[in-house]
Amino acid sequence: MLTFYRDKILRLLPFLLALLAALLTLSGLLLRLDFWLYDGLIRLKTNHEQNSDIVVVAVDERSLSELGRWPWPREYHAQLVDKLSQARAVGLDIVLAEASHNTPESDQALADAIRRNGKVISPVFPEMQGNRLTETRPLPNIAAASAGLGHTDYELDNDGVIRRVYLKAGLGSPHHPNFAQAVLDLANGQRQSEQQKMAMPPGEPDSWLREDPVMVPYLSGPPPFQQVSYIDALNELPASFFAGKIVLVGATATGLGDIHSTPLSANNRGMPGVEINAFLLHGLQTDNTPMPLPLGWKAAINALAILLLDLLLSRYKHRQGILPAYLLASCGVLVLSVLLLTLASVFWSGVTTAILLWLAGSIRFVSRQSKLLLQANTDGLTSLYNRRHFDEVLAPVLDKHRAAGKALALLILDVDNFKGYNDHYGHYAGDLILQRLAQELQASFSTRRHVVARLGGEEFGVLLEECGLDQAVAAAEDFRLRLAALELPHLKSPLRKVTCSIGVAARVPDPDDSGRTFYEDADSALYIAKRSGRNTVSPTPAGRALQHQR
């Protein structure tokens, strides 16, 4: 019965694992492992490009110490924007949503400089004001003067690290391009229309919507952009330094709050938002922004991969080689993830598939090992334990009962006139009778304290733990009557039906008792049952004397 259920489960295993793969993917329980794979691959990707046209103008600690406390007068930004007039595009990644106190002319000066430059992108982002979600924009005059707007919304994964951004997002509808995308579009001559730039959220939306996710293409080693201090850009560097460059202006000083955890910086001071934008801008320039698979597709691919691979690998016949085969396939899945990210810019983490594939291989390996062990301990005809296993069990059980001072019983059963049955009906019919007898034995002695085995030929043994002589004789008699009641035809038997004789040995094991002596006592009792006319139960001579005394 156990073998039947085991085989059924093994046949269903690929489908069960496919379902589990889909559920694990959709639930996100193994998402941290996907992150671990992506972060590891990112750290292996090193920048080899030394001539990037991206320049980051950093509001750093040195600039703060020389220009004073933040926020600075907006005339500083106006001077910088004027100096960047020869740049291809400027991303002014600085929050300019509130008017300057007591100096409205400062805001207008900056708006005029942005209009003169004509190539400035300003940021928008979602923000909670009380219990209401709003879309924070630059001041109206600054937004109107800008060549376009782009959102600077980053999505944090559940470990607090930024790996993904969205190329479109906005309040109520994804109407804003990503900030880096907007800057690149402008550098390539694609200007936002006035209607697109000034589009407002429809109605009174309460959700920030995102579209077109991409992975930020971080690179280890030297960053793929040049970074200069704000104070140097303002006072030291000539305007020609920025000619033909794409310039991003933003805060890098830790005290200004625009610092985020990334795969390159999760364990140190973090990475400024302007640098994240610079990495994304470089990726967009080089057409290297890996696309994360949608969750539904990812779940379907994981499920299909484990289903097909397990169905294929489960056909592998070599018992010792099946585990290495599954391990190799698991490694192959991870290699495929790397190749997809590297060559096709698609991020599909095969970690879930690899883990479940290794689990499937382990289950199948253990199953085959247990099946082999079962075959070594099982009689092929009746599916009962064989003599080898019965002898292995008898010795430790005997020791246990001797130590506990409890009675142990052994029944040895033999089919009456079995040679005559085989001669008359044939050996195939004889095998069927032995199988039927085995079924009845298993039904009669079915608890874990019963061990039933075929000892050889038509002889069977039953070991009854914690069982005295009277109980053992009664159990043997019940079985004898049960078999006789089946009325299985046996024309060569005086009773014209299949019957059996049973010898019973039962006692608390003595210090000198062994498996052999116990077996010989039960076998002697069986000989007495045979001599007494068959179809009977006989205890050992010592047990018979004890019964008479009672």
VEXSEZA-606734 format. One record per residue (C-alpha): chain; y, x negated, z; residue number from 1. Coordinates in steps of 0.1 Angstrom, whole numbers. Example, Ala and Ser with C-alpha at 12.3 -4.5 7.8 and 13.67 -1.06 7.14 Angstrom:
BEGIN
{site A {-45 -123 78} 1}
{site A {-11 -137 71} 2}
END
This chain:
BEGIN
{site A {0 0 0} 1}
{site A {24 -28 9} 2}
{site A {15 -45 -23} 3}
{site A {23 -14 -42} 4}
{site A {58 -10 -27} 5}
{site A {65 -47 -31} 6}
{site A {57 -46 -68} 7}
{site A {78 -15 -72} 8}
{site A {108 -31 -55} 9}
{site A {104 -63 -76} 10}
{site A {105 -42 -108} 11}
{site A {136 -25 -96} 12}
{site A {152 -57 -83} 13}
{site A {173 -65 -115} 14}
{site A {189 -30 -114} 15}
{site A {194 -31 -76} 16}
{site A {212 -65 -79} 17}
{site A {233 -52 -108} 18}
{site A {244 -23 -87} 19}
{site A {251 -47 -58} 20}
{site A {271 -70 -81} 21}
{site A {293 -41 -92} 22}
{site A {298 -29 -56} 23}
{site A {307 -64 -43} 24}
{site A {331 -69 -72} 25}
{site A {349 -35 -67} 26}
{site A {350 -39 -30} 27}
{site A {365 -74 -31} 28}
{site A {342 -87 -4} 29}
{site A {336 -119 -23} 30}
{site A {371 -122 -36} 31}
{site A {378 -153 -15} 32}
{site A {350 -171 -33} 33}
{site A {367 -163 -67} 34}
{site A {399 -177 -53} 35}
{site A {381 -208 -41} 36}
{site A {367 -214 -76} 37}
{site A {401 -209 -93} 38}
{site A {419 -231 -68} 39}
{site A {393 -258 -73} 40}
{site A {397 -257 -111} 41}
{site A {435 -257 -108} 42}
{site A {433 -289 -87} 43}
{site A {412 -305 -114} 44}
{site A {437 -297 -142} 45}
{site A {463 -325 -143} 46}
{site A {495 -325 -163} 47}
{site A {496 -351 -190} 48}
{site A {528 -339 -207} 49}
{site A {558 -361 -199} 50}
{site A {585 -347 -222} 51}
{site A {589 -311 -211} 52}
{site A {621 -294 -220} 53}
{site A {622 -274 -187} 54}
{site A {647 -285 -161} 55}
{site A {648 -271 -126} 56}
{site A {682 -273 -109} 57}
{site A {673 -273 -72} 58}
{site A {694 -259 -43} 59}
{site A {679 -285 -20} 60}
{site A {686 -299 14} 61}
{site A {709 -327 0} 62}
{site A {730 -301 -19} 63}
{site A {733 -280 12} 64}
{site A {744 -309 33} 65}
{site A {772 -318 8} 66}
{site A {783 -284 -4} 67}
{site A {781 -267 30} 68}
{site A {763 -237 44} 69}
{site A {746 -211 22} 70}
{site A {757 -189 5} 71}
{site A {782 -210 -14} 72}
{site A {813 -198 -30} 73}
{site A {803 -184 -64} 74}
{site A {828 -206 -81} 75}
{site A {802 -234 -77} 76}
{site A {777 -213 -97} 77}
{site A {804 -206 -123} 78}
{site A {811 -243 -127} 79}
{site A {774 -250 -131} 80}
{site A {769 -222 -156} 81}
{site A {798 -236 -177} 82}
{site A {782 -270 -176} 83}
{site A {749 -255 -189} 84}
{site A {766 -242 -220} 85}
{site A {745 -264 -243} 86}
{site A {712 -253 -228} 87}
{site A {689 -231 -248} 88}
{site A {686 -206 -220} 89}
{site A {694 -205 -183} 90}
{site A {674 -187 -156} 91}
{site A {697 -181 -126} 92}
{site A {671 -174 -100} 93}
{site A {696 -167 -72} 94}
{site A {702 -134 -55} 95}
{site A {736 -121 -64} 96}
{site A {732 -85 -53} 97}
{site A {761 -83 -28} 98}
{site A {798 -89 -33} 99}
{site A {815 -119 -18} 100}
{site A {834 -111 13} 101}
{site A {871 -110 9} 102}
{site A {869 -129 -25} 103}
{site A {860 -104 -53} 104}
{site A {876 -127 -77} 105}
{site A {848 -152 -70} 106}
{site A {822 -127 -83} 107}
{site A {843 -121 -114} 108}
{site A {847 -158 -120} 109}
{site A {809 -161 -121} 110}
{site A {805 -130 -143} 111}
{site A {830 -146 -167} 112}
{site A {812 -179 -168} 113}
{site A {779 -161 -174} 114}
{site A {795 -142 -203} 115}
{site A {809 -174 -218} 116}
{site A {776 -191 -216} 117}
{site A {758 -161 -232} 118}
{site A {723 -174 -224} 119}
{site A {718 -165 -187} 120}
{site A {689 -144 -174} 121}
{site A {694 -129 -139} 122}
{site A {667 -116 -115} 123}
{site A {656 -82 -103} 124}
{site A {630 -76 -76} 125}
{site A {616 -48 -54} 126}
{site A {630 -44 -19} 127}
{site A {625 -20 10} 128}
{site A {658 -5 23} 129}
{site A {648 14 54} 130}
{site A {619 36 43} 131}
{site A {629 36 6} 132}
{site A {617 12 -21} 133}
{site A {646 1 -43} 134}
{site A {651 -22 -73} 135}
{site A {675 -49 -63} 136}
{site A {697 -60 -92} 137}
{site A {727 -84 -96} 138}
{site A {762 -70 -91} 139}
{site A {771 -47 -120} 140}
{site A {796 -71 -135} 141}
{site A {771 -100 -133} 142}
{site A {743 -79 -147} 143}
{site A {765 -67 -176} 144}
{site A {775 -103 -183} 145}
{site A {739 -116 -183} 146}
{site A {720 -119 -215} 147}
{site A {691 -102 -199} 148}
{site A {672 -94 -167} 149}
{site A {638 -104 -155} 150}
{site A {617 -95 -125} 151}
{site A {608 -121 -99} 152}
{site A {580 -101 -83} 153}
{site A {550 -121 -72} 154}
{site A {517 -105 -61} 155}
{site A {501 -120 -31} 156}
{site A {463 -122 -30} 157}
{site A {447 -111 2} 158}
{site A {447 -147 15} 159}
{site A {485 -148 11} 160}
{site A {485 -171 -20} 161}
{site A {502 -165 -53} 162}
{site A {479 -169 -82} 163}
{site A {489 -139 -104} 164}
{site A {521 -125 -119} 165}
{site A {528 -96 -142} 166}
{site A {546 -100 -175} 167}
{site A {561 -65 -170} 168}
{site A {571 -46 -138} 169}
{site A {597 -22 -125} 170}
{site A {605 6 -103} 171}
{site A {590 38 -117} 172}
{site A {579 21 -149} 173}
{site A {573 -15 -160} 174}
{site A {605 -18 -179} 175}
{site A {615 -54 -169} 176}
{site A {600 -85 -184} 177}
{site A {589 -113 -161} 178}
{site A {617 -136 -153} 179}
{site A {601 -166 -169} 180}
{site A {591 -146 -200} 181}
{site A {627 -133 -203} 182}
{site A {641 -169 -202} 183}
{site A {616 -180 -228} 184}
{site A {623 -151 -251} 185}
{site A {660 -159 -249} 186}
{site A {654 -196 -256} 187}
{site A {634 -185 -287} 188}
{site A {663 -163 -299} 189}
{site A {650 -129 -287} 190}
{site A {678 -112 -269} 191}
{site A {674 -81 -248} 192}
{site A {693 -50 -260} 193}
{site A {720 -36 -238} 194}
{site A {699 -5 -233} 195}
{site A {668 -25 -223} 196}
{site A {689 -48 -200} 197}
{site A {706 -19 -182} 198}
{site A {677 5 -181} 199}
{site A {675 22 -147} 200}
{site A {644 36 -129} 201}
{site A {636 72 -140} 202}
{site A {643 99 -115} 203}
{site A {636 88 -79} 204}
{site A {604 68 -82} 205}
{site A {587 55 -51} 206}
{site A {564 29 -65} 207}
{site A {568 -5 -82} 208}
{site A {546 -6 -113} 209}
{site A {531 -37 -129} 210}
{site A {515 -44 -163} 211}
{site A {500 -74 -181} 212}
{site A {487 -96 -154} 213}
{site A {483 -134 -160} 214}
{site A {473 -163 -139} 215}
{site A {500 -188 -130} 216}
{site A {489 -220 -149} 217}
{site A {494 -245 -121} 218}
{site A {488 -281 -128} 219}
{site A {481 -310 -104} 220}
{site A {498 -343 -107} 221}
{site A {534 -346 -120} 222}
{site A {549 -312 -125} 223}
{site A {555 -301 -162} 224}
{site A {592 -300 -157} 225}
{site A {621 -322 -146} 226}
{site A {638 -314 -113} 227}
{site A {674 -324 -105} 228}
{site A {695 -317 -74} 229}
{site A {722 -289 -77} 230}
{site A {749 -313 -65} 231}
{site A {740 -339 -91} 232}
{site A {739 -312 -119} 233}
{site A {773 -300 -107} 234}
{site A {791 -334 -103} 235}
{site A {771 -363 -118} 236}
{site A {751 -353 -148} 237}
{site A {769 -347 -181} 238}
{site A {766 -314 -200} 239}
{site A {747 -333 -228} 240}
{site A {719 -339 -203} 241}
{site A {711 -301 -205} 242}
{site A {715 -298 -243} 243}
{site A {685 -281 -259} 244}
{site A {668 -277 -225} 245}
{site A {656 -245 -207} 246}
{site A {672 -246 -173} 247}
{site A {660 -227 -141} 248}
{site A {684 -227 -112} 249}
{site A {669 -218 -78} 250}
{site A {664 -226 -41} 251}
{site A {639 -252 -30} 252}
{site A {653 -258 5} 253}
{site A {628 -245 31} 254}
{site A {655 -228 51} 255}
{site A {665 -204 23} 256}
{site A {632 -185 25} 257}
{site A {620 -186 -11} 258}
{site A {589 -206 -3} 259}
{site A {554 -194 -11} 260}
{site A {517 -205 -7} 261}
{site A {500 -214 -40} 262}
{site A {467 -231 -48} 263}
{site A {486 -264 -49} 264}
{site A {505 -259 -17} 265}
{site A {485 -235 5} 266}
{site A {480 -261 32} 267}
{site A {515 -277 32} 268}
{site A {551 -266 30} 269}
{site A {545 -242 1} 270}
{site A {561 -240 -33} 271}
{site A {596 -226 -41} 272}
{site A {598 -195 -63} 273}
{site A {618 -214 -89} 274}
{site A {590 -239 -93} 275}
{site A {564 -211 -97} 276}
{site A {586 -197 -125} 277}
{site A {587 -232 -140} 278}
{site A {549 -235 -141} 279}
{site A {547 -200 -156} 280}
{site A {574 -208 -181} 281}
{site A {555 -240 -192} 282}
{site A {523 -220 -195} 283}
{site A {540 -193 -216} 284}
{site A {555 -221 -238} 285}
{site A {521 -237 -244} 286}
{site A {502 -204 -247} 287}
{site A {482 -213 -216} 288}
{site A {484 -183 -192} 289}
{site A {449 -174 -183} 290}
{site A {443 -136 -183} 291}
{site A {424 -122 -153} 292}
{site A {397 -97 -163} 293}
{site A {405 -62 -151} 294}
{site A {385 -52 -121} 295}
{site A {364 -26 -140} 296}
{site A {355 -51 -167} 297}
{site A {347 -78 -141} 298}
{site A {324 -55 -122} 299}
{site A {306 -44 -155} 300}
{site A {302 -81 -167} 301}
{site A {289 -92 -133} 302}
{site A {264 -63 -132} 303}
{site A {253 -69 -168} 304}
{site A {249 -106 -164} 305}
{site A {227 -104 -133} 306}
{site A {206 -76 -149} 307}
{site A {199 -95 -181} 308}
{site A {195 -130 -165} 309}
{site A {171 -117 -138} 310}
{site A {151 -97 -164} 311}
{site A {148 -128 -185} 312}
{site A {141 -154 -157} 313}
{site A {116 -131 -139} 314}
{site A {92 -137 -168} 315}
{site A {91 -174 -160} 316}
{site A {54 -180 -151} 317}
{site A {55 -214 -134} 318}
{site A {54 -206 -97} 319}
{site A {70 -238 -84} 320}
{site A {96 -239 -112} 321}
{site A {111 -205 -108} 322}
{site A {135 -215 -81} 323}
{site A {149 -244 -100} 324}
{site A {152 -221 -131} 325}
{site A {173 -196 -112} 326}
{site A {194 -224 -97} 327}
{site A {200 -239 -131} 328}
{site A {210 -204 -144} 329}
{site A {234 -200 -114} 330}
{site A {251 -233 -122} 331}
{site A {253 -222 -159} 332}
{site A {272 -191 -149} 333}
{site A {297 -212 -130} 334}
{site A {300 -236 -159} 335}
{site A {306 -206 -182} 336}
{site A {335 -195 -159} 337}
{site A {350 -230 -163} 338}
{site A {347 -229 -201} 339}
{site A {362 -195 -204} 340}
{site A {392 -206 -183} 341}
{site A {396 -239 -201} 342}
{site A {389 -229 -237} 343}
{site A {397 -192 -239} 344}
{site A {423 -188 -211} 345}
{site A {403 -160 -195} 346}
{site A {395 -160 -158} 347}
{site A {362 -145 -150} 348}
{site A {347 -159 -118} 349}
{site A {309 -160 -120} 350}
{site A {306 -167 -83} 351}
{site A {293 -132 -75} 352}
{site A {267 -134 -103} 353}
{site A {257 -169 -93} 354}
{site A {251 -160 -57} 355}
{site A {231 -129 -65} 356}
{site A {212 -148 -91} 357}
{site A {202 -174 -65} 358}
{site A {193 -146 -42} 359}
{site A {171 -130 -69} 360}
{site A {154 -164 -75} 361}
{site A {148 -168 -38} 362}
{site A {133 -133 -35} 363}
{site A {110 -139 -64} 364}
{site A {99 -173 -52} 365}
{site A {91 -159 -17} 366}
{site A {73 -130 -33} 367}
{site A {52 -152 -55} 368}
{site A {44 -175 -25} 369}
{site A {34 -145 -3} 370}
{site A {14 -130 -32} 371}
{site A {-5 -163 -35} 372}
{site A {-11 -164 3} 373}
{site A {-22 -128 2} 374}
{site A {-46 -135 -27} 375}
{site A {-60 -164 -6} 376}
{site A {-66 -141 23} 377}
{site A {-77 -109 5} 378}
{site A {-110 -98 -9} 379}
{site A {-105 -91 -46} 380}
{site A {-127 -61 -48} 381}
{site A {-117 -41 -18} 382}
{site A {-82 -54 -10} 383}
{site A {-93 -59 26} 384}
{site A {-89 -93 43} 385}
{site A {-117 -117 34} 386}
{site A {-140 -137 57} 387}
{site A {-117 -168 57} 388}
{site A {-88 -148 71} 389}
{site A {-110 -129 95} 390}
{site A {-123 -162 110} 391}
{site A {-87 -175 112} 392}
{site A {-76 -144 131} 393}
{site A {-106 -142 154} 394}
{site A {-102 -175 173} 395}
{site A {-65 -170 184} 396}
{site A {-71 -134 193} 397}
{site A {-101 -144 214} 398}
{site A {-80 -170 232} 399}
{site A {-52 -144 238} 400}
{site A {-76 -119 254} 401}
{site A {-94 -145 275} 402}
{site A {-60 -156 289} 403}
{site A {-49 -120 295} 404}
{site A {-82 -109 310} 405}
{site A {-85 -81 285} 406}
{site A {-115 -68 266} 407}
{site A {-119 -75 228} 408}
{site A {-143 -56 205} 409}
{site A {-159 -66 172} 410}
{site A {-177 -42 150} 411}
{site A {-200 -55 122} 412}
{site A {-209 -28 96} 413}
{site A {-235 -29 69} 414}
{site A {-242 -3 41} 415}
{site A {-278 10 45} 416}
{site A {-302 4 16} 417}
{site A {-275 -11 -5} 418}
{site A {-298 -31 -27} 419}
{site A {-317 1 -36} 420}
{site A {-283 17 -45} 421}
{site A {-274 -12 -68} 422}
{site A {-309 -12 -84} 423}
{site A {-307 26 -91} 424}
{site A {-270 32 -99} 425}
{site A {-260 -3 -112} 426}
{site A {-237 -29 -98} 427}
{site A {-205 -12 -111} 428}
{site A {-214 19 -91} 429}
{site A {-221 -3 -61} 430}
{site A {-187 -18 -63} 431}
{site A {-172 17 -63} 432}
{site A {-190 25 -32} 433}
{site A {-178 -6 -15} 434}
{site A {-142 2 -25} 435}
{site A {-146 38 -11} 436}
{site A {-160 24 21} 437}
{site A {-130 0 24} 438}
{site A {-106 29 19} 439}
{site A {-123 49 47} 440}
{site A {-122 18 70} 441}
{site A {-85 14 64} 442}
{site A {-79 50 71} 443}
{site A {-100 49 103} 444}
{site A {-87 16 117} 445}
{site A {-50 16 106} 446}
{site A {-30 3 136} 447}
{site A {-17 -32 139} 448}
{site A {-43 -39 167} 449}
{site A {-71 -34 141} 450}
{site A {-81 -61 116} 451}
{site A {-105 -49 89} 452}
{site A {-122 -74 66} 453}
{site A {-150 -76 41} 454}
{site A {-173 -104 54} 455}
{site A {-194 -107 23} 456}
{site A {-216 -85 1} 457}
{site A {-220 -50 18} 458}
{site A {-210 -63 52} 459}
{site A {-177 -55 69} 460}
{site A {-160 -65 102} 461}
{site A {-135 -47 124} 462}
{site A {-117 -64 152} 463}
{site A {-103 -41 179} 464}
{site A {-78 -56 203} 465}
{site A {-76 -45 239} 466}
{site A {-107 -23 234} 467}
{site A {-136 -20 259} 468}
{site A {-173 -13 250} 469}
{site A {-172 25 254} 470}
{site A {-141 28 233} 471}
{site A {-155 5 206} 472}
{site A {-189 24 205} 473}
{site A {-170 57 202} 474}
{site A {-148 44 174} 475}
{site A {-179 30 156} 476}
{site A {-197 63 160} 477}
{site A {-167 83 147} 478}
{site A {-167 61 116} 479}
{site A {-204 64 111} 480}
{site A {-201 102 112} 481}
{site A {-171 102 89} 482}
{site A {-190 82 62} 483}
{site A {-221 104 65} 484}
{site A {-199 135 62} 485}
{site A {-187 124 27} 486}
{site A {-222 131 14} 487}
{site A {-220 103 -12} 488}
{site A {-253 105 -31} 489}
{site A {-279 78 -26} 490}
{site A {-313 87 -40} 491}
{site A {-330 55 -27} 492}
{site A {-320 63 9} 493}
{site A {-343 85 31} 494}
{site A {-312 106 40} 495}
{site A {-303 109 3} 496}
{site A {-267 98 10} 497}
{site A {-247 67 17} 498}
{site A {-248 57 54} 499}
{site A {-241 26 75} 500}
{site A {-253 8 105} 501}
{site A {-229 -8 130} 502}
{site A {-233 -35 156} 503}
{site A {-208 -36 185} 504}
{site A {-198 -65 207} 505}
{site A {-171 -59 233} 506}
{site A {-161 -77 265} 507}
{site A {-135 -98 282} 508}
{site A {-141 -132 266} 509}
{site A {-158 -158 288} 510}
{site A {-147 -194 290} 511}
{site A {-176 -204 268} 512}
{site A {-170 -176 242} 513}
{site A {-160 -186 207} 514}
{site A {-155 -168 175} 515}
{site A {-190 -178 165} 516}
{site A {-207 -165 196} 517}
{site A {-187 -132 194} 518}
{site A {-198 -128 158} 519}
{site A {-234 -136 165} 520}
{site A {-235 -110 193} 521}
{site A {-222 -83 171} 522}
{site A {-246 -94 143} 523}
{site A {-275 -92 167} 524}
{site A {-264 -57 176} 525}
{site A {-263 -48 139} 526}
{site A {-299 -61 135} 527}
{site A {-309 -38 163} 528}
{site A {-292 -8 146} 529}
{site A {-311 -17 114} 530}
{site A {-344 -19 133} 531}
{site A {-337 14 149} 532}
{site A {-339 33 117} 533}
{site A {-304 27 102} 534}
{site A {-274 51 102} 535}
{site A {-268 43 139} 536}
{site A {-244 24 162} 537}
{site A {-258 -2 185} 538}
{site A {-240 -23 212} 539}
{site A {-252 -58 221} 540}
{site A {-282 -60 244} 541}
{site A {-260 -69 273} 542}
{site A {-237 -40 265} 543}
{site A {-266 -17 261} 544}
{site A {-279 -26 297} 545}
{site A {-244 -21 310} 546}
{site A {-242 14 294} 547}
{site A {-276 23 310} 548}
{site A {-264 11 344} 549}
{site A {-235 35 341} 550}
END
